[in-house]
């Protein structure tokens, strides 16, 4: 209805709607906004308001660009369900057809190969790291977490470990846990991979090196085979945990100082895990989708995610310009660690997952419960 009304009222708007707004620092955001406003709606999917500060991000977008209604589909959907929503609505321009998706990294190339997403390079394209985006603009990293070390200071009263190597020290006996099962959980698998890289192994050898690291950790009595979630951390069962930083920082807030909880980005290896954005190839509101992307990848949009402890993909670029408010920096571990973040390729991740899942029982022999 919005589109038909606008077309009837203005030939200039019709011209805007037929325009393909491309990747360029000179993207005319005013023209793109007019085209998006004529479409009148943006349909999102799988964006819980408590995840990465999305509630505030959505509210700020609507305030900045009035006249565009945001239709939020299934906030609790997973990445596979997001792609299925595109498949199921290829010929549907109604409210069940998502315009944009936010999915795990591995879903991006698959969606591109299947023809489910379309290319669009935002104005800030050049400041997105090359290893976190598709060269043709079909998908691009939006935010990431880095694997960090969380420490219950009510139990670990001495110096906290600051590196993977430190975890092997005898003072951390019966203290170190993973968040999840390294035979099945991506979080734990990537923690083993990161530990392998910390020993000096290259990407090809990191899985085996990580398995040997955890064998040594287990043989020494430092490893606790318990899933290190918030409850066992607070109880002191797993006083040291490797997990994504945003999970640990959220846990820190949840503890409210009881126990005191420290979050440390390792000094030896910083491994990042990325989510990505993409626009549906069948988006009913393509210009609204592009405007949404422009907002998300603007400094304002990126800082919205940072408020939710999800590290925006352009963090280094914004930090170099002095554009991150001090209060947001104070809520995070020091930025020096994030500047060293490594983004493993899909091929490296998939190879590590297969090797670690297959060899954990044989090499380490500890069942995480």
NORGIUR-V497428 format. One record per pair of residues at least 6 apart in sequence whose ideal C-beta (glycine too) atoms are under 6 Angstrom apart, sorted by the first residue. I is the first residue (numbers start at 1). J is the second residue. D is the distance in Angstrom with one decimal. If there is no record, write none. Layout:
BEGIN
((I,J,D) (I,J,D))
END
This chain:
BEGIN
((2,40,2.7) (3,39,5.7) (6,13,4.8) (6,38,3.8) (7,14,5.1) (13,38,4.8) (16,31,5.8) (16,34,5.5) (16,35,4.0) (17,35,5.2) (17,38,5.9) (21,32,5.0) (21,290,5.3) (23,121,2.4) (23,125,5.2) (25,123,5.4) (27,123,4.6) (32,291,5.2) (33,65,5.8) (33,291,6.0) (35,287,3.9) (36,68,5.7) (36,287,4.4) (36,288,4.0) (36,291,4.3) (37,67,4.3) (39,285,4.2) (39,287,5.7) (39,288,5.0) (41,69,4.8) (41,71,5.8) (41,285,5.4) (42,68,5.8) (42,70,5.2) (42,99,5.6) (42,285,5.7) (42,288,4.1) (42,292,5.5) (43,71,4.4) (43,98,5.2) (43,99,4.8) (44,72,5.4) (44,100,5.8) (45,73,4.1) (45,74,5.8) (45,77,5.7) (45,82,5.3) (45,85,5.7) (45,98,4.2) (46,77,4.0) (46,82,5.3) (47,54,4.7) (47,75,5.9) (48,75,4.5) (49,55,3.0) (52,143,5.9) (52,305,4.9) (52,308,4.1) (52,310,3.7) (53,304,5.3) (53,305,5.8) (53,307,4.5) (53,308,2.7) (56,304,5.8) (57,304,4.0) (58,70,5.9) (61,295,5.2) (68,288,5.7) (71,95,5.4) (73,98,6.0) (79,103,3.8) (79,104,4.8) (79,107,4.7) (82,101,4.5) (82,103,5.5) (83,111,5.7) (83,116,6.0) (85,98,5.2) (86,116,4.8) (86,280,5.0) (89,96,5.5) (89,97,3.7) (90,282,5.0) (93,284,4.0) (97,284,5.3) (98,280,5.7) (99,280,5.8) (99,283,4.1) (99,285,5.0) (99,289,4.2) (100,279,5.6) (100,289,5.0) (100,292,5.8) (101,278,5.4) (102,277,5.8) (105,274,4.7) (105,276,5.6) (106,346,5.8) (108,139,3.6) (108,276,4.7) (111,117,4.8) (112,138,4.3) (115,281,5.9) (116,281,5.6) (117,138,5.3) (117,278,4.1) (117,281,5.5) (118,279,5.3) (118,281,4.5) (119,136,5.3) (119,137,3.9) (119,138,4.9) (120,137,5.8) (120,279,5.6) (120,290,5.4) (121,137,4.1) (122,293,5.2) (122,294,5.5) (122,297,4.3) (124,297,4.8) (127,314,5.1) (127,317,3.9) (128,140,5.4) (128,313,5.5) (131,343,4.7) (132,141,3.4) (132,274,5.5) (132,313,5.7) (132,343,5.3) (133,140,3.9) (139,276,4.6) (139,278,4.3) (141,274,4.3) (141,276,5.4) (141,313,4.3) (142,275,5.6) (142,277,4.6) (142,313,5.8) (143,275,5.9) (143,305,4.7) (143,310,4.0) (143,311,5.8) (143,312,5.3) (144,272,4.4) (144,273,5.9) (144,274,4.5) (144,311,5.2) (145,244,3.5) (145,245,5.1) (145,246,4.7) (145,273,5.5) (146,245,5.2) (146,270,5.1) (146,272,5.0) (146,341,5.5) (147,191,5.6) (147,194,4.9) (147,242,5.9) (147,271,5.0) (148,245,4.1) (148,248,5.5) (148,263,5.5) (148,265,5.2) (149,161,5.8) (149,242,5.9) (149,264,4.7) (150,241,4.7) (150,248,4.1) (150,263,5.4) (151,160,4.5) (151,240,5.5) (151,262,4.5) (152,233,5.6) (152,239,4.1) (152,259,5.0) (153,260,4.2) (153,262,5.7) (154,259,3.8) (155,236,4.6) (155,239,3.8) (156,239,5.3) (160,262,5.5) (161,167,5.4) (162,264,5.7) (162,267,5.2) (163,266,5.0) (163,267,4.7) (163,268,4.3) (164,195,4.8) (164,198,3.9) (164,266,5.7) (164,268,5.6) (167,176,5.0) (172,222,5.2) (173,221,5.2) (173,222,5.6) (175,239,5.0) (175,240,4.7) (176,222,5.0) (176,223,5.5) (176,240,4.7) (177,224,4.5) (177,226,5.6) (177,228,3.5) (177,238,3.6) (177,241,5.1) (178,188,4.3) (178,191,5.4) (178,242,5.8) (179,187,5.2) (179,228,4.9) (179,241,5.9) (179,243,4.0) (180,187,4.8) (180,188,3.9) (180,227,5.9) (181,188,5.9) (181,368,4.6) (182,188,4.0) (182,189,5.4) (182,192,5.2) (182,356,5.7) (182,360,5.2) (183,357,4.8) (183,360,5.1) (189,353,5.1) (189,356,5.0) (191,242,4.3) (192,210,3.9) (192,214,6.0) (192,356,5.1) (193,206,5.1) (193,210,5.4) (193,352,4.4) (194,269,5.4) (194,271,4.0) (195,210,4.6) (195,213,4.4) (196,206,3.6) (196,209,3.5) (196,210,3.0) (197,206,4.7) (197,269,4.6) (198,268,4.4) (198,269,4.0) (199,209,4.8) (201,209,3.7) (203,348,4.7) (207,352,4.3) (207,355,3.9) (207,356,5.2) (211,359,5.5) (211,363,4.3) (214,364,4.8) (215,363,5.4) (215,364,5.0) (217,223,4.4) (218,364,5.5) (218,366,4.9) (224,238,5.3) (225,366,4.3) (225,367,5.9) (225,368,4.9) (226,232,5.5) (226,237,5.7) (226,238,5.3) (227,368,5.9) (228,238,3.9) (228,241,3.5) (230,251,4.9) (232,238,4.4) (233,241,5.9) (246,309,4.1) (246,310,5.3) (248,263,4.6) (249,263,5.6) (249,309,4.5) (252,261,4.5) (252,263,5.9) (255,261,5.2) (263,333,5.7) (265,333,4.5) (265,337,3.2) (270,337,5.5) (270,340,4.7) (270,341,4.8) (271,342,5.4) (272,341,4.3) (272,343,5.1) (279,289,4.5) (283,289,4.9) (295,301,4.7) (299,318,5.6) (299,323,5.5) (302,312,3.5) (302,314,5.1) (305,312,4.8) (306,312,5.5) (306,328,5.4) (316,339,5.9) (318,324,5.6) (319,335,5.7))
END
